[in-house]
Amino acid sequence: MKRYANAALAYALLAMAGGVFYREFTKFNGFTGKTTLSVVHTHYFLLGMVFFLLLLLLEKSLHFSGEKTGRTIALYHVGLNVTAAALVVRGVAQALSLPLSRGLDASISGVGGIGHLLLGVSLVLLLLRIRKAA
């Protein structure tokens, strides 16, 4: 359970850092449009901190964790951080108005999609483990 609490804390800190980076980076560059940097903060808060706090409560009552759960959680961490990294790369390019080739634009979207796919698969696997323990 302590791992879930530590993960929640780490993601809360990442969420705050993401929010500050978004605000300061766009202000420093005089950018006032829409950018994906704005959603890094919420992704880390909801999919990171809130998710792991909920897992902490579920683990306390259902005791669903095991070896398979650890691998699934690792997959979830990878998926969330790959997604956030793609959002940051896309957002920085948007804020700096960088011209992206079609290939680079598609590859950033592809990496973000892979991150979301990993999140989705690991979420379903975790829900199945929780359902089994309930």
N, CA, C and O atoms as a GROMACS GRO file, in nm:
protein
  536
    1MET      N    1   0.081  -0.120   0.000
    1MET     CA    2   0.000   0.000   0.000
    1MET      C    3   0.085   0.126   0.000
    1MET      O    4   0.046   0.230  -0.053
    2LYS      N    5   0.202   0.114   0.060
    2LYS     CA    6   0.291   0.230   0.065
    2LYS      C    7   0.335   0.271  -0.076
    2LYS      O    8   0.356   0.390  -0.103
    3ARG      N    9   0.350   0.172  -0.168
    3ARG     CA   10   0.388   0.204  -0.306
    3ARG      C   11   0.281   0.289  -0.372
    3ARG      O   12   0.313   0.381  -0.448
    4TYR      N   13   0.155   0.260  -0.344
    4TYR     CA   14   0.047   0.339  -0.403
    4TYR      C   15   0.048   0.481  -0.348
    4TYR      O   16   0.027   0.577  -0.422
    5ALA      N   17   0.074   0.496  -0.218
    5ALA     CA   18   0.081   0.629  -0.158
    5ALA      C   19   0.200   0.707  -0.214
    5ALA      O   20   0.190   0.827  -0.241
    6ASN      N   21   0.313   0.639  -0.230
    6ASN     CA   22   0.431   0.705  -0.287
    6ASN      C   23   0.407   0.746  -0.432
    6ASN      O   24   0.450   0.853  -0.474
    7ALA      N   25   0.340   0.661  -0.508
    7ALA     CA   26   0.309   0.693  -0.647
    7ALA      C   27   0.215   0.812  -0.653
    7ALA      O   28   0.233   0.900  -0.737
    8ALA      N   29   0.115   0.816  -0.566
    8ALA     CA   30   0.022   0.929  -0.563
    8ALA      C   31   0.096   1.059  -0.533
    8ALA      O   32   0.068   1.162  -0.595
    9LEU      N   33   0.188   1.054  -0.439
    9LEU     CA   34   0.266   1.173  -0.406
    9LEU      C   35   0.354   1.216  -0.523
    9LEU      O   36   0.360   1.335  -0.556
   10ALA      N   37   0.420   1.121  -0.586
   10ALA     CA   38   0.506   1.152  -0.700
   10ALA      C   39   0.426   1.216  -0.814
   10ALA      O   40   0.470   1.313  -0.874
   11TYR      N   41   0.309   1.160  -0.842
   11TYR     CA   42   0.228   1.216  -0.950
   11TYR      C   43   0.168   1.351  -0.913
   11TYR      O   44   0.147   1.435  -1.001
   12ALA      N   45   0.140   1.374  -0.785
   12ALA     CA   46   0.094   1.506  -0.743
   12ALA      C   47   0.203   1.610  -0.767
   12ALA      O   48   0.175   1.721  -0.813
   13LEU      N   49   0.327   1.573  -0.737
   13LEU     CA   50   0.439   1.665  -0.760
   13LEU      C   51   0.460   1.689  -0.910
   13LEU      O   52   0.486   1.802  -0.953
   14LEU      N   53   0.450   1.582  -0.990
   14LEU     CA   54   0.462   1.597  -1.135
   14LEU      C   55   0.350   1.683  -1.192
   14LEU      O   56   0.373   1.762  -1.283
   15ALA      N   57   0.230   1.668  -1.138
   15ALA     CA   58   0.117   1.749  -1.183
   15ALA      C   59   0.141   1.896  -1.154
   15ALA      O   60   0.115   1.981  -1.239
   16MET      N   61   0.189   1.925  -1.035
   16MET     CA   62   0.216   2.065  -1.000
   16MET      C   63   0.328   2.121  -1.087
   16MET      O   64   0.320   2.235  -1.133
   17ALA      N   65   0.432   2.042  -1.108
   17ALA     CA   66   0.541   2.087  -1.195
   17ALA      C   67   0.492   2.110  -1.337
   17ALA      O   68   0.531   2.207  -1.402
   18GLY      N   69   0.405   2.020  -1.385
   18GLY     CA   70   0.349   2.037  -1.519
   18GLY      C   71   0.265   2.163  -1.531
   18GLY      O   72   0.270   2.231  -1.633
   19GLY      N   73   0.188   2.193  -1.428
   19GLY     CA   74   0.108   2.315  -1.429
   19GLY      C   75   0.193   2.441  -1.428
   19GLY      O   76   0.166   2.536  -1.501
   20VAL      N   77   0.295   2.442  -1.345
   20VAL     CA   78   0.385   2.558  -1.338
   20VAL      C   79   0.461   2.572  -1.470
   20VAL      O   80   0.477   2.683  -1.521
   21PHE      N   81   0.508   2.461  -1.525
   21PHE     CA   82   0.581   2.467  -1.652
   21PHE      C   83   0.491   2.525  -1.762
   21PHE      O   84   0.534   2.612  -1.838
   22TYR      N   85   0.368   2.478  -1.769
   22TYR     CA   86   0.274   2.529  -1.870
   22TYR      C   87   0.256   2.680  -1.856
   22TYR      O   88   0.268   2.754  -1.953
   23ARG      N   89   0.228   2.724  -1.734
   23ARG     CA   90   0.202   2.866  -1.711
   23ARG      C   91   0.325   2.951  -1.742
   23ARG      O   92   0.314   3.052  -1.812
   24GLU      N   93   0.439   2.911  -1.692
   24GLU     CA   94   0.560   2.992  -1.709
   24GLU      C   95   0.616   2.984  -1.851
   24GLU      O   96   0.662   3.084  -1.905
   25PHE      N   97   0.613   2.866  -1.910
   25PHE     CA   98   0.668   2.850  -2.045
   25PHE      C   99   0.588   2.931  -2.146
   25PHE      O  100   0.645   2.999  -2.231
   26THR      N  101   0.455   2.923  -2.138
   26THR     CA  102   0.373   2.998  -2.234
   26THR      C  103   0.384   3.148  -2.208
   26THR      O  104   0.385   3.227  -2.302
   27LYS      N  105   0.391   3.188  -2.081
   27LYS     CA  106   0.405   3.330  -2.049
   27LYS      C  107   0.539   3.384  -2.098
   27LYS      O  108   0.545   3.492  -2.157
   28PHE      N  109   0.646   3.309  -2.076
   28PHE     CA  110   0.779   3.350  -2.118
   28PHE      C  111   0.788   3.365  -2.270
   28PHE      O  112   0.856   3.455  -2.320
   29ASN      N  113   0.719   3.278  -2.342
   29ASN     CA  114   0.722   3.282  -2.489
   29ASN      C  115   0.610   3.366  -2.549
   29ASN      O  116   0.597   3.373  -2.671
   30GLY      N  117   0.530   3.430  -2.466
   30GLY     CA  118   0.422   3.515  -2.514
   30GLY      C  119   0.315   3.439  -2.591
   30GLY      O  120   0.252   3.494  -2.681
   31PHE      N  121   0.294   3.314  -2.556
   31PHE     CA  122   0.197   3.230  -2.626
   31PHE      C  123   0.063   3.239  -2.554
   31PHE      O  124   0.056   3.221  -2.433
   32THR      N  125  -0.043   3.267  -2.630
   32THR     CA  126  -0.176   3.280  -2.569
   32THR      C  127  -0.277   3.183  -2.628
   32THR      O  128  -0.394   3.184  -2.588
   33GLY      N  129  -0.237   3.099  -2.721
   33GLY     CA  130  -0.329   3.005  -2.784
   33GLY      C  131  -0.347   2.878  -2.704
   33GLY      O  132  -0.307   2.868  -2.588
   34LYS      N  133  -0.407   2.780  -2.769
   34LYS     CA  134  -0.428   2.649  -2.706
   34LYS      C  135  -0.306   2.561  -2.728
   34LYS      O  136  -0.244   2.562  -2.835
   35THR      N  137  -0.272   2.486  -2.625
   35THR     CA  138  -0.158   2.395  -2.631
   35THR      C  139  -0.186   2.273  -2.544
   35THR      O  140  -0.257   2.283  -2.444
   36THR      N  141  -0.131   2.161  -2.582
   36THR     CA  142  -0.151   2.040  -2.502
   36THR      C  143  -0.075   2.045  -2.370
   36THR      O  144  -0.094   1.958  -2.285
   37LEU      N  145   0.010   2.144  -2.351
   37LEU     CA  146   0.075   2.159  -2.222
   37LEU      C  147  -0.027   2.179  -2.110
   37LEU      O  148  -0.002   2.145  -1.995
   38SER      N  149  -0.142   2.234  -2.145
   38SER     CA  150  -0.243   2.262  -2.044
   38SER      C  151  -0.304   2.136  -1.984
   38SER      O  152  -0.359   2.141  -1.874
   39VAL      N  153  -0.295   2.022  -2.053
   39VAL     CA  154  -0.358   1.900  -2.002
   39VAL      C  155  -0.259   1.806  -1.933
   39VAL      O  156  -0.300   1.703  -1.879
   40VAL      N  157  -0.132   1.839  -1.934
   40VAL     CA  158  -0.034   1.756  -1.862
   40VAL      C  159  -0.068   1.757  -1.713
   40VAL      O  160  -0.064   1.654  -1.647
   41HIS      N  161  -0.099   1.874  -1.662
   41HIS     CA  162  -0.135   1.893  -1.521
   41HIS      C  163  -0.253   1.802  -1.482
   41HIS      O  164  -0.246   1.731  -1.382
   42THR      N  165  -0.359   1.805  -1.561
   42THR     CA  166  -0.478   1.727  -1.526
   42THR      C  167  -0.456   1.577  -1.548
   42THR      O  168  -0.508   1.495  -1.472
   43HIS      N  169  -0.380   1.540  -1.650
   43HIS     CA  170  -0.351   1.398  -1.671
   43HIS      C  171  -0.277   1.342  -1.549
   43HIS      O  172  -0.312   1.235  -1.499
   44TYR      N  173  -0.176   1.414  -1.503
   44TYR     CA  174  -0.100   1.364  -1.388
   44TYR      C  175  -0.183   1.365  -1.260
   44TYR      O  176  -0.170   1.274  -1.178
   45PHE      N  177  -0.267   1.466  -1.241
   45PHE     CA  178  -0.349   1.468  -1.120
   45PHE      C  179  -0.452   1.356  -1.120
   45PHE      O  180  -0.463   1.282  -1.022
   46LEU      N  181  -0.527   1.343  -1.229
   46LEU     CA  182  -0.634   1.243  -1.230
   46LEU      C  183  -0.584   1.102  -1.253
   46LEU      O  184  -0.614   1.011  -1.176
   47LEU      N  185  -0.506   1.082  -1.360
   47LEU     CA  186  -0.459   0.948  -1.392
   47LEU      C  187  -0.342   0.904  -1.305
   47LEU      O  188  -0.308   0.786  -1.301
   48GLY      N  189  -0.281   0.997  -1.237
   48GLY     CA  190  -0.170   0.967  -1.148
   48GLY      C  191  -0.213   0.968  -1.003
   48GLY      O  192  -0.235   0.863  -0.943
   49MET      N  193  -0.224   1.086  -0.946
   49MET     CA  194  -0.250   1.099  -0.803
   49MET      C  195  -0.385   1.038  -0.762
   49MET      O  196  -0.389   0.954  -0.672
   50VAL      N  197  -0.493   1.079  -0.825
   50VAL     CA  198  -0.626   1.030  -0.785
   50VAL      C  199  -0.636   0.879  -0.807
   50VAL      O  200  -0.689   0.807  -0.723
   51PHE      N  201  -0.586   0.832  -0.921
   51PHE     CA  202  -0.591   0.689  -0.951
   51PHE      C  203  -0.522   0.607  -0.843
   51PHE      O  204  -0.577   0.507  -0.797
   52PHE      N  205  -0.402   0.648  -0.802
   52PHE     CA  206  -0.328   0.570  -0.704
   52PHE      C  207  -0.386   0.585  -0.563
   52PHE      O  208  -0.372   0.495  -0.481
   53LEU      N  209  -0.449   0.698  -0.534
   53LEU     CA  210  -0.519   0.708  -0.406
   53LEU      C  211  -0.639   0.613  -0.402
   53LEU      O  212  -0.667   0.552  -0.299
   54LEU      N  213  -0.709   0.601  -0.514
   54LEU     CA  214  -0.820   0.505  -0.522
   54LEU      C  215  -0.770   0.362  -0.509
   54LEU      O  216  -0.831   0.279  -0.441
   55LEU      N  217  -0.658   0.332  -0.576
   55LEU     CA  218  -0.601   0.198  -0.563
   55LEU      C  219  -0.562   0.168  -0.418
   55LEU      O  220  -0.578   0.056  -0.371
   56LEU      N  221  -0.510   0.268  -0.350
   56LEU     CA  222  -0.473   0.252  -0.210
   56LEU      C  223  -0.595   0.211  -0.127
   56LEU      O  224  -0.588   0.119  -0.046
   57LEU      N  225  -0.706   0.279  -0.148
   57LEU     CA  226  -0.829   0.246  -0.074
   57LEU      C  227  -0.881   0.107  -0.111
   57LEU      O  228  -0.925   0.031  -0.025
   58LEU      N  229  -0.876   0.075  -0.240
   58LEU     CA  230  -0.921  -0.057  -0.283
   58LEU      C  231  -0.832  -0.169  -0.229
   58LEU      O  232  -0.881  -0.275  -0.190
   59GLU      N  233  -0.704  -0.144  -0.227
   59GLU     CA  234  -0.611  -0.245  -0.173
   59GLU      C  235  -0.636  -0.265  -0.024
   59GLU      O  236  -0.630  -0.378   0.025
   60LYS      N  237  -0.664  -0.159   0.046
   60LYS     CA  238  -0.689  -0.168   0.190
   60LYS      C  239  -0.812  -0.254   0.219
   60LYS      O  240  -0.814  -0.328   0.318
   61SER      N  241  -0.913  -0.246   0.133
   61SER     CA  242  -1.035  -0.321   0.160
   61SER      C  243  -1.041  -0.456   0.090
   61SER      O  244  -1.100  -0.550   0.143
   62LEU      N  245  -0.980  -0.469  -0.029
   62LEU     CA  246  -0.994  -0.592  -0.107
   62LEU      C  247  -0.869  -0.679  -0.113
   62LEU      O  248  -0.879  -0.798  -0.143
   63HIS      N  249  -0.755  -0.623  -0.086
   63HIS     CA  250  -0.627  -0.697  -0.092
   63HIS      C  251  -0.612  -0.770  -0.226
   63HIS      O  252  -0.597  -0.892  -0.230
   64PHE      N  253  -0.614  -0.694  -0.334
   64PHE     CA  254  -0.610  -0.753  -0.468
   64PHE      C  255  -0.470  -0.763  -0.526
   64PHE      O  256  -0.451  -0.828  -0.629
   65SER      N  257  -0.372  -0.702  -0.463
   65SER     CA  258  -0.237  -0.696  -0.521
   65SER      C  259  -0.166  -0.830  -0.515
   65SER      O  260  -0.184  -0.909  -0.422
   66GLY      N  261  -0.087  -0.854  -0.617
   66GLY     CA  262  -0.005  -0.973  -0.627
   66GLY      C  263   0.104  -0.949  -0.729
   66GLY      O  264   0.128  -0.835  -0.770
   67GLU      N  265   0.170  -1.056  -0.771
   67GLU     CA  266   0.279  -1.043  -0.868
   67GLU      C  267   0.230  -0.986  -1.001
   67GLU      O  268   0.294  -0.898  -1.058
   68LYS      N  269   0.117  -1.036  -1.049
   68LYS     CA  270   0.062  -0.986  -1.175
   68LYS      C  271   0.021  -0.840  -1.163
   68LYS      O  272   0.032  -0.764  -1.259
   69THR      N  273  -0.027  -0.802  -1.047
   69THR     CA  274  -0.068  -0.663  -1.026
   69THR      C  275   0.052  -0.569  -1.038
   69THR      O  276   0.042  -0.460  -1.094
   70GLY      N  277   0.166  -0.612  -0.985
   70GLY     CA  278   0.287  -0.531  -0.993
   70GLY      C  279   0.329  -0.504  -1.136
   70GLY      O  280   0.369  -0.392  -1.170
   71ARG      N  281   0.322  -0.605  -1.221
   71ARG     CA  282   0.356  -0.587  -1.363
   71ARG      C  283   0.255  -0.495  -1.432
   71ARG      O  284   0.291  -0.413  -1.516
   72THR      N  285   0.129  -0.509  -1.395
   72THR     CA  286   0.026  -0.424  -1.455
   72THR      C  287   0.044  -0.279  -1.412
   72THR      O  288   0.026  -0.188  -1.493
   73ILE      N  289   0.078  -0.258  -1.287
   73ILE     CA  290   0.103  -0.122  -1.237
   73ILE      C  291   0.224  -0.062  -1.309
   73ILE      O  292   0.223   0.056  -1.343
   74ALA      N  293   0.327  -0.142  -1.331
   74ALA     CA  294   0.445  -0.093  -1.404
   74ALA      C  295   0.405  -0.052  -1.545
   74ALA      O  296   0.451   0.051  -1.595
   75LEU      N  297   0.321  -0.130  -1.609
   75LEU     CA  298   0.271  -0.095  -1.742
   75LEU      C  299   0.191   0.034  -1.738
   75LEU      O  300   0.201   0.116  -1.829
   76TYR      N  301   0.114   0.052  -1.634
   76TYR     CA  302   0.035   0.176  -1.618
   76TYR      C  303   0.128   0.296  -1.603
   76TYR      O  304   0.106   0.400  -1.666
   77HIS      N  305   0.233   0.283  -1.522
   77HIS     CA  306   0.330   0.392  -1.505
   77HIS      C  307   0.392   0.429  -1.640
   77HIS      O  308   0.402   0.546  -1.675
   78VAL      N  309   0.434   0.328  -1.715
   78VAL     CA  310   0.495   0.354  -1.846
   78VAL      C  311   0.394   0.426  -1.936
   78VAL      O  312   0.428   0.525  -2.000
   79GLY      N  313   0.272   0.376  -1.941
   79GLY     CA  314   0.171   0.437  -2.027
   79GLY      C  315   0.143   0.580  -1.990
   79GLY      O  316   0.133   0.666  -2.079
   80LEU      N  317   0.131   0.609  -1.862
   80LEU     CA  318   0.102   0.746  -1.818
   80LEU      C  319   0.217   0.839  -1.850
   80LEU      O  320   0.195   0.951  -1.897
   81ASN      N  321   0.339   0.796  -1.827
   81ASN     CA  322   0.454   0.883  -1.850
   81ASN      C  323   0.485   0.900  -1.999
   81ASN      O  324   0.530   1.007  -2.040
   82VAL      N  325   0.461   0.798  -2.080
   82VAL     CA  326   0.477   0.812  -2.225
   82VAL      C  327   0.373   0.911  -2.278
   82VAL      O  328   0.404   0.995  -2.362
   83THR      N  329   0.251   0.899  -2.229
   83THR     CA  330   0.145   0.992  -2.270
   83THR      C  331   0.182   1.135  -2.232
   83THR      O  332   0.170   1.226  -2.314
   84ALA      N  333   0.225   1.155  -2.109
   84ALA     CA  334   0.261   1.289  -2.063
   84ALA      C  335   0.379   1.345  -2.142
   84ALA      O  336   0.381   1.464  -2.175
   85ALA      N  337   0.477   1.261  -2.172
   85ALA     CA  338   0.592   1.307  -2.251
   85ALA      C  339   0.548   1.352  -2.390
   85ALA      O  340   0.595   1.454  -2.440
   86ALA      N  341   0.458   1.276  -2.452
   86ALA     CA  342   0.409   1.315  -2.585
   86ALA      C  343   0.331   1.446  -2.576
   86ALA      O  344   0.342   1.530  -2.665
   87LEU      N  345   0.254   1.465  -2.470
   87LEU     CA  346   0.181   1.590  -2.452
   87LEU      C  347   0.277   1.708  -2.435
   87LEU      O  348   0.252   1.816  -2.489
   88VAL      N  349   0.384   1.687  -2.361
   88VAL     CA  350   0.483   1.795  -2.341
   88VAL      C  351   0.552   1.828  -2.473
   88VAL      O  352   0.567   1.945  -2.508
   89VAL      N  353   0.595   1.727  -2.546
   89VAL     CA  354   0.663   1.751  -2.674
   89VAL      C  355   0.570   1.826  -2.770
   89VAL      O  356   0.611   1.924  -2.831
   90ARG      N  357   0.447   1.779  -2.782
   90ARG     CA  358   0.350   1.845  -2.869
   90ARG      C  359   0.324   1.988  -2.822
   90ARG      O  360   0.319   2.080  -2.904
   91GLY      N  361   0.306   2.006  -2.691
   91GLY     CA  362   0.278   2.138  -2.637
   91GLY      C  363   0.391   2.237  -2.654
   91GLY      O  364   0.366   2.354  -2.684
   92VAL      N  365   0.513   2.192  -2.636
   92VAL     CA  366   0.629   2.281  -2.657
   92VAL      C  367   0.637   2.322  -2.804
   92VAL      O  368   0.662   2.438  -2.834
   93ALA      N  369   0.615   2.228  -2.893
   93ALA     CA  370   0.615   2.260  -3.036
   93ALA      C  371   0.506   2.359  -3.069
   93ALA      O  372   0.527   2.450  -3.150
   94GLN      N  373   0.389   2.344  -3.008
   94GLN     CA  374   0.280   2.438  -3.032
   94GLN      C  375   0.312   2.577  -2.977
   94GLN      O  376   0.290   2.677  -3.044
   95ALA      N  377   0.364   2.582  -2.855
   95ALA     CA  378   0.394   2.711  -2.793
   95ALA      C  379   0.505   2.785  -2.866
   95ALA      O  380   0.506   2.908  -2.870
   96LEU      N  381   0.598   2.711  -2.921
   96LEU     CA  382   0.708   2.774  -2.995
   96LEU      C  383   0.675   2.792  -3.143
   96LEU      O  384   0.756   2.845  -3.220
   97SER      N  385   0.557   2.748  -3.184
   97SER     CA  386   0.513   2.754  -3.324
   97SER      C  387   0.615   2.689  -3.417
   97SER      O  388   0.646   2.743  -3.523
   98LEU      N  389   0.665   2.575  -3.376
   98LEU     CA  390   0.763   2.503  -3.457
   98LEU      C  391   0.693   2.435  -3.575
   98LEU      O  392   0.590   2.371  -3.558
   99PRO      N  393   0.750   2.450  -3.693
   99PRO     CA  394   0.692   2.378  -3.807
   99PRO      C  395   0.732   2.230  -3.800
   99PRO      O  396   0.850   2.197  -3.798
  100LEU      N  397   0.633   2.143  -3.796
  100LEU     CA  398   0.660   2.000  -3.788
  100LEU      C  399   0.630   1.936  -3.922
  100LEU      O  400   0.530   1.965  -3.986
  101SER      N  401   0.719   1.848  -3.964
  101SER     CA  402   0.693   1.772  -4.085
  101SER      C  403   0.576   1.677  -4.058
  101SER      O  404   0.542   1.650  -3.942
  102ARG      N  405   0.517   1.628  -4.163
  102ARG     CA  406   0.405   1.536  -4.146
  102ARG      C  407   0.447   1.411  -4.069
  102ARG      O  408   0.372   1.359  -3.986
  103GLY      N  409   0.568   1.364  -4.097
  103GLY     CA  410   0.618   1.244  -4.030
  103GLY      C  411   0.640   1.268  -3.881
  103GLY      O  412   0.603   1.184  -3.798
  104LEU      N  413   0.701   1.381  -3.847
  104LEU     CA  414   0.725   1.412  -3.706
  104LEU      C  415   0.594   1.435  -3.632
  104LEU      O  416   0.577   1.389  -3.519
  105ASP      N  417   0.501   1.506  -3.696
  105ASP     CA  418   0.370   1.529  -3.637
  105ASP      C  419   0.300   1.396  -3.610
  105ASP      O  420   0.242   1.376  -3.503
  106ALA      N  421   0.304   1.307  -3.707
  106ALA     CA  422   0.240   1.176  -3.692
  106ALA      C  423   0.310   1.092  -3.586
  106ALA      O  424   0.244   1.017  -3.513
  107SER      N  425   0.441   1.102  -3.576
  107SER     CA  426   0.513   1.021  -3.478
  107SER      C  427   0.483   1.069  -3.335
  107SER      O  428   0.473   0.987  -3.244
  108ILE      N  429   0.468   1.199  -3.315
  108ILE     CA  430   0.431   1.249  -3.182
  108ILE      C  431   0.292   1.198  -3.146
  108ILE      O  432   0.269   1.154  -3.033
  109SER      N  433   0.201   1.204  -3.241
  109SER     CA  434   0.066   1.151  -3.218
  109SER      C  435   0.070   1.001  -3.192
  109SER      O  436  -0.003   0.951  -3.107
  110GLY      N  437   0.155   0.931  -3.265
  110GLY     CA  438   0.167   0.786  -3.246
  110GLY      C  439   0.218   0.750  -3.110
  110GLY      O  440   0.168   0.656  -3.048
  111VAL      N  441   0.318   0.822  -3.061
  111VAL     CA  442   0.372   0.795  -2.928
  111VAL      C  443   0.265   0.822  -2.822
  111VAL      O  444   0.248   0.744  -2.729
  112GLY      N  445   0.192   0.933  -2.838
  112GLY     CA  446   0.082   0.961  -2.745
  112GLY      C  447  -0.024   0.852  -2.749
  112GLY      O  448  -0.078   0.813  -2.646
  113GLY      N  449  -0.053   0.803  -2.869
  113GLY     CA  450  -0.150   0.695  -2.883
  113GLY      C  451  -0.104   0.567  -2.818
  113GLY      O  452  -0.184   0.496  -2.756
  114ILE      N  453   0.025   0.535  -2.830
  114ILE     CA  454   0.079   0.416  -2.765
  114ILE      C  455   0.068   0.430  -2.613
  114ILE      O  456   0.033   0.334  -2.544
  115GLY      N  457   0.098   0.549  -2.562
  115GLY     CA  458   0.084   0.572  -2.418
  115GLY      C  459  -0.059   0.552  -2.371
  115GLY      O  460  -0.083   0.488  -2.269
  116HIS      N  461  -0.155   0.606  -2.447
  116HIS     CA  462  -0.296   0.588  -2.412
  116HIS      C  463  -0.338   0.441  -2.422
  116HIS      O  464  -0.416   0.392  -2.340
  117LEU      N  465  -0.285   0.372  -2.520
  117LEU     CA  466  -0.315   0.229  -2.536
  117LEU      C  467  -0.264   0.150  -2.415
  117LEU      O  468  -0.336   0.065  -2.362
  118LEU      N  469  -0.141   0.178  -2.372
  118LEU     CA  470  -0.086   0.111  -2.255
  118LEU      C  471  -0.169   0.142  -2.130
  118LEU      O  472  -0.192   0.054  -2.047
  119LEU      N  473  -0.213   0.266  -2.118
  119LEU     CA  474  -0.298   0.304  -2.005
  119LEU      C  475  -0.429   0.225  -2.007
  119LEU      O  476  -0.473   0.173  -1.905
  120GLY      N  477  -0.490   0.217  -2.124
  120GLY     CA  478  -0.617   0.147  -2.136
  120GLY      C  479  -0.606   0.000  -2.105
  120GLY      O  480  -0.689  -0.055  -2.032
  121VAL      N  481  -0.505  -0.066  -2.160
  121VAL     CA  482  -0.486  -0.210  -2.136
  121VAL      C  483  -0.459  -0.236  -1.989
  121VAL      O  484  -0.518  -0.326  -1.929
  122SER      N  485  -0.370  -0.158  -1.930
  122SER     CA  486  -0.337  -0.181  -1.789
  122SER      C  487  -0.457  -0.150  -1.699
  122SER      O  488  -0.476  -0.216  -1.597
  123LEU      N  489  -0.536  -0.052  -1.734
  123LEU     CA  490  -0.655  -0.020  -1.656
  123LEU      C  491  -0.756  -0.136  -1.658
  123LEU      O  492  -0.812  -0.172  -1.555
  124VAL      N  493  -0.778  -0.192  -1.775
  124VAL     CA  494  -0.869  -0.307  -1.786
  124VAL      C  495  -0.815  -0.425  -1.706
  124VAL      O  496  -0.891  -0.492  -1.636
  125LEU      N  497  -0.686  -0.452  -1.715
  125LEU     CA  498  -0.627  -0.563  -1.639
  125LEU      C  499  -0.641  -0.541  -1.488
  125LEU      O  500  -0.670  -0.634  -1.414
  126LEU      N  501  -0.620  -0.417  -1.444
  126LEU     CA  502  -0.637  -0.387  -1.302
  126LEU      C  503  -0.782  -0.404  -1.258
  126LEU      O  504  -0.809  -0.457  -1.151
  127LEU      N  505  -0.874  -0.359  -1.340
  127LEU     CA  506  -1.016  -0.372  -1.305
  127LEU      C  507  -1.057  -0.520  -1.298
  127LEU      O  508  -1.139  -0.557  -1.214
  128LEU      N  509  -1.000  -0.602  -1.384
  128LEU     CA  510  -1.028  -0.746  -1.377
  128LEU      C  511  -0.974  -0.807  -1.248
  128LEU      O  512  -1.039  -0.892  -1.187
  129ARG      N  513  -0.855  -0.763  -1.205
  129ARG     CA  514  -0.797  -0.813  -1.080
  129ARG      C  515  -0.883  -0.768  -0.961
  129ARG      O  516  -0.907  -0.845  -0.868
  130ILE      N  517  -0.930  -0.644  -0.966
  130ILE     CA  518  -1.013  -0.592  -0.857
  130ILE      C  519  -1.147  -0.667  -0.854
  130ILE      O  520  -1.196  -0.702  -0.747
  131ARG      N  521  -1.205  -0.691  -0.970
  131ARG     CA  522  -1.332  -0.764  -0.977
  131ARG      C  523  -1.316  -0.905  -0.920
  131ARG      O  524  -1.404  -0.956  -0.851
  132LYS      N  525  -1.204  -0.967  -0.950
  132LYS     CA  526  -1.178  -1.103  -0.901
  132LYS      C  527  -1.167  -1.104  -0.748
  132LYS      O  528  -1.210  -1.199  -0.682
  133ALA      N  529  -1.108  -0.999  -0.693
  133ALA     CA  530  -1.088  -0.992  -0.547
  133ALA      C  531  -1.215  -0.951  -0.474
  133ALA      O  532  -1.229  -0.975  -0.354
  134ALA      N  533  -1.307  -0.888  -0.545
  134ALA     CA  534  -1.429  -0.837  -0.479
  134ALA      C  535  -1.525  -0.948  -0.440
  134ALA      O  536  -1.631  -0.921  -0.384
   0.00000   0.00000   0.00000
